């Protein structure tokens, strides 16, 4: 069990992710969280990355805010499996004893961090939407939805180390690339017994979504209970196709069975950060609004002028979505033709 004085802050760590041989953007989002925490604590920010053939990519993590990068590069780590990742990360934690360790609340982060917390004897706060440092105690303040998203819980870890959290993807934008930043890249070697796994990877089947996965989309058109019926979804899909975006949905639309859970946005779904978010027939419950707080521009279409969604929208259209969406679609189609 890793214990140390609560004020003995040595470093903030973030766990990078590699997908298809490339560092994924969630790694840079985590560095944006970690940079603020490390600066408040006056410690270094370290990114830990495991994979195969990734050493040459480590500098990108320095450019995005890391002071140091720990790289474990081995063919056995090409694909994520729990056993070797947990063994390697446990060894690194026991060697360096970081004060804070963050991972993204992706399928990988949600899988590895609970296992890791048990192995090192630390606590874990999952699915955080906000992180900060208590200015007096210098403890990590971890905020996450609880009781079905109806309240926000604030959690501290006074004694066990590291203080571990997973953070919702798209809850913070990556820092700008700074090619002048200098940092240290350390390649760590591990014996074959640490890299052995009881799991054999057979295949990977991508999630079936309309458009790109919503957590990666730059444009999202989302539907709520105002859509009334799944038979109206093609109207939304037509607009999405013209915008080159993806379809999102409120929990109400998911519960009605109009579209699959992979499209759900909000506290019980995914957090998104598109350049453009168009909400069609979504009233704007607080649980849904929590999932779109990082969107650059929000457009709301709703027949109720008092709908809460208008309180956060940059542009609001009060009216029937069945009239507005086809009109908007036609205008965009005309614009695209004129641009050809």
C-alpha positions as CSV (number, residue, x, y, z in Angstrom):
1,X,0.0,0.0,0.0
2,X,1.4,3.4,-1.1
3,X,1.1,5.9,1.8
4,X,2.8,9.2,2.3
5,X,2.3,12.6,3.9
6,X,-0.6,14.4,2.2
7,X,1.6,17.5,1.6
8,X,4.5,15.4,0.1
9,X,3.6,16.3,-3.5
10,X,6.2,15.0,-6.0
11,X,4.5,14.9,-9.4
12,X,1.2,14.8,-11.2
13,X,1.0,11.9,-13.7
14,X,-1.3,11.4,-16.6
15,X,-1.8,8.2,-18.5
16,X,-1.5,8.6,-22.3
17,X,-3.5,6.4,-24.7
18,X,-2.4,4.9,-27.9
19,X,-4.9,3.8,-30.6
20,X,-3.9,2.3,-33.9
21,X,-0.3,3.1,-33.2
22,X,-0.9,6.8,-32.6
23,X,-1.2,8.9,-29.5
24,X,-4.9,9.7,-29.0
25,X,-6.2,13.2,-28.3
26,X,-7.4,12.2,-24.9
27,X,-3.8,12.1,-23.9
28,X,-3.5,15.8,-24.6
29,X,-6.8,16.6,-22.9
30,X,-5.4,15.0,-19.7
31,X,-2.3,17.1,-20.0
32,X,-4.4,20.2,-19.9
33,X,-6.0,19.0,-16.7
34,X,-2.6,18.0,-15.3
35,X,-0.8,21.2,-16.2
36,X,-3.1,23.3,-14.0
37,X,-2.9,20.9,-11.1
38,X,0.9,20.6,-11.3
39,X,1.3,24.4,-11.5
40,X,-0.9,24.8,-8.4
41,X,1.2,22.2,-6.5
42,X,4.5,23.5,-7.8
43,X,5.5,20.0,-9.1
44,X,6.4,18.5,-12.5
45,X,3.8,17.1,-14.9
46,X,4.6,13.6,-16.2
47,X,2.9,11.7,-19.0
48,X,3.1,7.9,-19.0
49,X,2.6,6.1,-22.3
50,X,2.6,2.4,-23.1
51,X,2.6,1.0,-26.6
52,X,4.6,-0.4,-29.5
53,X,6.6,1.8,-31.8
54,X,5.7,5.0,-30.0
55,X,9.1,6.4,-28.8
56,X,9.3,8.8,-31.7
57,X,5.9,10.3,-30.8
58,X,6.7,11.1,-27.2
59,X,7.9,14.7,-28.0
60,X,4.3,15.6,-28.9
61,X,3.4,15.2,-25.2
62,X,6.1,17.6,-24.2
63,X,4.8,20.1,-26.8
64,X,1.3,19.7,-25.2
65,X,2.4,20.5,-21.6
66,X,4.3,17.5,-20.1
67,X,7.6,18.2,-18.3
68,X,8.7,14.6,-18.5
69,X,7.4,11.5,-20.5
70,X,7.9,7.9,-19.3
71,X,7.7,5.6,-22.3
72,X,7.4,1.9,-22.2
73,X,7.7,0.7,-25.8
74,X,7.4,-3.1,-26.5
75,X,5.6,-5.2,-29.2
76,X,3.7,-7.0,-26.4
77,X,2.0,-3.6,-25.6
78,X,0.7,-2.9,-29.1
79,X,-2.9,-3.6,-28.0
80,X,-4.3,-2.7,-24.6
81,X,-4.7,-5.7,-22.2
82,X,-5.1,-5.3,-18.5
83,X,-2.4,-7.7,-17.2
84,X,0.8,-6.2,-18.6
85,X,-0.4,-2.6,-18.4
86,X,-1.3,-3.1,-14.7
87,X,2.1,-4.8,-14.0
88,X,4.1,-2.0,-15.7
89,X,2.1,0.9,-14.2
90,X,2.3,-0.6,-10.7
91,X,6.1,-1.0,-11.0
92,X,6.4,2.6,-12.2
93,X,4.2,3.9,-9.3
94,X,6.1,2.0,-6.7
95,X,9.4,3.4,-8.1
96,X,8.4,7.0,-8.5
97,X,5.5,7.4,-6.0
98,X,3.5,10.2,-7.8
99,X,1.0,12.2,-5.7
100,X,-1.7,12.4,-8.4
101,X,-2.4,10.0,-11.3
102,X,-5.1,10.8,-13.9
103,X,-6.5,8.8,-16.7
104,X,-9.3,9.4,-19.2
105,X,-12.7,7.9,-18.5
106,X,-12.5,5.9,-21.8
107,X,-13.0,2.2,-21.9
108,X,-9.2,1.8,-21.4
109,X,-9.0,4.2,-18.5
110,X,-12.2,2.8,-16.8
111,X,-10.7,-0.7,-17.1
112,X,-7.1,-0.2,-16.0
113,X,-7.5,2.3,-13.2
114,X,-9.7,0.2,-10.8
115,X,-7.2,-2.7,-11.2
116,X,-4.3,-0.4,-10.6
117,X,-5.9,1.2,-7.5
118,X,-6.3,-2.2,-5.9
119,X,-2.7,-3.2,-6.8
120,X,-1.2,-0.1,-5.2
121,X,-3.7,0.2,-2.4
122,X,-5.0,3.7,-3.4
123,X,-8.5,5.2,-3.8
124,X,-10.1,6.1,-7.1
125,X,-12.7,8.6,-8.1
126,X,-14.2,7.7,-11.4
127,X,-15.8,9.8,-14.2
128,X,-14.8,13.2,-12.8
129,X,-16.1,16.4,-14.5
130,X,-13.9,18.8,-12.5
131,X,-10.5,18.7,-10.8
132,X,-8.7,21.3,-8.7
133,X,-6.3,21.7,-5.8
134,X,-7.3,22.7,-2.3
135,X,-5.2,25.8,-1.7
136,X,-4.8,25.0,2.1
137,X,-4.5,21.2,2.3
138,X,-2.9,20.8,-1.2
139,X,-5.2,17.9,-1.8
140,X,-6.8,17.0,-5.1
141,X,-10.5,18.0,-5.1
142,X,-12.4,15.6,-7.3
143,X,-15.9,16.4,-8.5
144,X,-18.2,13.9,-10.1
145,X,-22.0,13.4,-10.6
146,X,-23.8,11.1,-8.1
147,X,-27.3,9.8,-7.4
148,X,-28.2,9.5,-11.1
149,X,-26.6,12.9,-11.8
150,X,-28.9,14.8,-9.4
151,X,-26.1,16.0,-7.2
152,X,-22.3,16.6,-7.6
153,X,-20.1,14.8,-5.1
154,X,-16.8,16.4,-4.0
155,X,-14.2,13.9,-2.9
156,X,-10.7,14.1,-1.3
157,X,-8.1,11.5,-0.6
158,X,-6.3,12.6,2.6
159,X,-3.7,9.7,3.0
160,X,-3.5,7.1,0.3
161,X,-1.2,7.8,-2.7
162,X,-1.5,8.4,-5.5
163,X,-4.7,10.3,-5.6
164,X,-6.3,8.6,-8.6
165,X,-9.1,9.9,-10.9
166,X,-10.5,9.2,-14.3
167,X,-11.8,12.3,-16.2
168,X,-14.5,12.5,-18.8
169,X,-13.1,12.8,-22.3
170,X,-13.8,16.2,-24.0
171,X,-14.2,17.9,-20.6
172,X,-11.2,20.2,-21.4
173,X,-9.6,21.2,-24.6
174,X,-5.9,20.4,-25.1
175,X,-3.3,23.1,-24.6
176,X,-2.0,24.7,-27.8
177,X,1.1,23.0,-29.3
178,X,4.3,24.7,-28.2
179,X,7.3,23.4,-30.1
180,X,9.6,25.5,-28.0
181,X,8.8,23.6,-24.8
182,X,11.7,21.5,-23.5
183,X,11.3,18.3,-21.5
184,X,12.8,14.9,-20.7
185,X,11.8,11.6,-22.4
186,X,12.7,8.5,-20.4
187,X,12.4,5.1,-22.0
188,X,11.7,2.4,-19.4
189,X,12.6,-1.3,-20.0
190,X,10.7,-4.3,-18.5
191,X,11.3,-8.0,-18.4
192,X,9.2,-10.4,-20.4
193,X,7.4,-11.7,-17.3
194,X,6.0,-8.3,-16.6
195,X,4.6,-8.1,-20.1
196,X,2.9,-11.5,-20.2
197,X,-0.9,-11.5,-20.4
198,X,-3.6,-14.2,-19.8
199,X,-5.8,-12.4,-22.4
200,X,-5.6,-13.1,-26.1
201,X,-6.9,-10.4,-28.4
202,X,-9.0,-12.0,-31.1
203,X,-10.7,-9.1,-32.9
204,X,-11.9,-5.5,-32.6
205,X,-15.4,-4.5,-33.8
206,X,-15.9,-0.8,-34.1
207,X,-19.0,0.9,-32.5
208,X,-21.8,1.4,-35.0
209,X,-22.7,5.1,-35.0
210,X,-24.3,7.6,-37.3
211,X,-21.3,9.7,-38.3
212,X,-18.1,9.8,-36.3
213,X,-18.2,8.8,-32.6
214,X,-19.8,11.9,-30.9
215,X,-16.8,12.3,-28.6
216,X,-14.6,13.0,-31.7
217,X,-17.1,15.0,-33.8
218,X,-16.6,18.6,-34.7
219,X,-20.3,19.1,-35.5
220,X,-23.2,17.5,-33.7
221,X,-26.9,17.7,-34.3
222,X,-28.6,16.3,-31.2
223,X,-32.3,15.3,-30.8
224,X,-34.5,15.2,-27.7
225,X,-38.1,14.4,-26.9
226,X,-39.2,17.1,-29.3
227,X,-38.4,14.7,-32.2
228,X,-41.6,12.7,-31.1
229,X,-40.7,9.5,-33.0
230,X,-37.8,7.6,-34.5
231,X,-39.4,7.9,-38.0
232,X,-38.3,11.6,-38.0
233,X,-34.7,10.7,-37.5
234,X,-33.9,10.7,-41.3
235,X,-34.7,14.4,-41.3
236,X,-31.9,15.0,-38.8
237,X,-29.5,12.6,-40.6
238,X,-29.9,14.6,-43.8
239,X,-28.8,17.8,-42.0
240,X,-25.9,15.9,-40.3
241,X,-24.7,14.6,-43.7
242,X,-24.6,18.1,-45.2
243,X,-22.7,19.4,-42.2
244,X,-20.3,16.5,-42.1
245,X,-21.2,15.8,-38.5
246,X,-22.6,13.2,-36.1
247,X,-26.0,12.6,-34.5
248,X,-26.3,13.1,-30.7
249,X,-29.2,12.5,-28.4
250,X,-30.6,13.4,-25.0
251,X,-31.3,10.6,-22.5
252,X,-35.1,10.9,-23.2
253,X,-34.4,10.0,-26.9
254,X,-32.3,7.1,-25.9
255,X,-34.9,5.8,-23.4
256,X,-37.5,5.9,-26.1
257,X,-35.4,3.6,-28.2
258,X,-35.1,6.1,-31.1
259,X,-31.3,5.7,-31.3
260,X,-28.6,3.7,-29.6
261,X,-26.9,4.6,-26.4
262,X,-23.6,5.4,-28.1
263,X,-25.2,8.7,-29.2
264,X,-26.2,9.8,-25.7
265,X,-24.8,13.1,-24.4
266,X,-24.9,14.2,-20.7
267,X,-23.9,13.0,-17.3
268,X,-25.2,9.5,-18.0
269,X,-23.7,9.5,-21.5
270,X,-20.7,11.2,-23.1
271,X,-19.2,14.6,-22.8
272,X,-18.6,16.3,-26.1
273,X,-16.7,19.3,-27.3
274,X,-17.7,20.1,-30.9
275,X,-17.1,23.4,-32.7
276,X,-20.9,23.4,-33.4
277,X,-23.7,21.8,-31.4
278,X,-27.3,22.1,-32.7
279,X,-29.9,21.0,-30.2
280,X,-33.2,20.0,-31.8
281,X,-36.2,19.6,-29.4
282,X,-33.9,19.3,-26.3
283,X,-35.3,21.2,-23.3
284,X,-31.9,21.4,-21.6
285,X,-32.0,19.4,-18.3
286,X,-28.9,20.0,-16.2
287,X,-27.7,16.5,-16.8
288,X,-27.6,17.1,-20.5
289,X,-26.1,20.6,-20.2
290,X,-23.2,19.1,-18.3
291,X,-22.2,17.1,-21.3
292,X,-22.0,20.1,-23.7
293,X,-20.3,22.7,-21.6
294,X,-17.2,22.6,-23.7
295,X,-18.9,23.2,-27.1
296,X,-17.7,26.3,-28.9
297,X,-21.1,27.3,-30.4
298,X,-24.5,26.1,-29.3
299,X,-27.6,26.5,-31.4
300,X,-30.9,25.6,-29.8
301,X,-34.2,24.9,-31.7
302,X,-37.2,24.5,-29.4
303,X,-40.8,25.6,-29.4
304,X,-40.7,26.5,-25.7
305,X,-39.2,30.0,-25.3
306,X,-38.6,29.2,-21.6
307,X,-36.6,26.0,-22.2
308,X,-33.4,26.0,-20.2
309,X,-31.3,25.2,-23.3
310,X,-31.7,28.8,-24.3
311,X,-29.9,29.9,-21.2
312,X,-26.6,28.4,-22.6
313,X,-27.2,28.7,-26.3
314,X,-25.3,31.2,-28.4
315,X,-28.1,31.3,-30.9
316,X,-31.7,30.4,-30.2
317,X,-34.6,29.6,-32.6
318,X,-38.0,29.5,-31.0
319,X,-40.3,27.4,-33.3
320,X,-41.2,24.0,-34.6
321,X,-38.2,21.9,-35.4
322,X,-40.2,20.2,-38.2
323,X,-40.3,23.5,-40.0
324,X,-36.9,24.9,-39.0
325,X,-34.7,21.8,-39.7
326,X,-35.9,21.2,-43.3
327,X,-35.5,25.0,-44.0
328,X,-32.0,25.0,-42.5
329,X,-31.1,21.8,-44.5
330,X,-32.3,23.4,-47.8
331,X,-30.3,26.6,-47.1
332,X,-27.1,24.6,-46.4
333,X,-27.7,22.5,-49.5
334,X,-28.0,25.7,-51.6
335,X,-24.9,27.2,-50.1
336,X,-22.9,24.0,-50.8
337,X,-24.0,24.1,-54.5
338,X,-23.0,27.7,-54.9
339,X,-19.6,26.9,-53.4
340,X,-19.0,24.1,-55.9
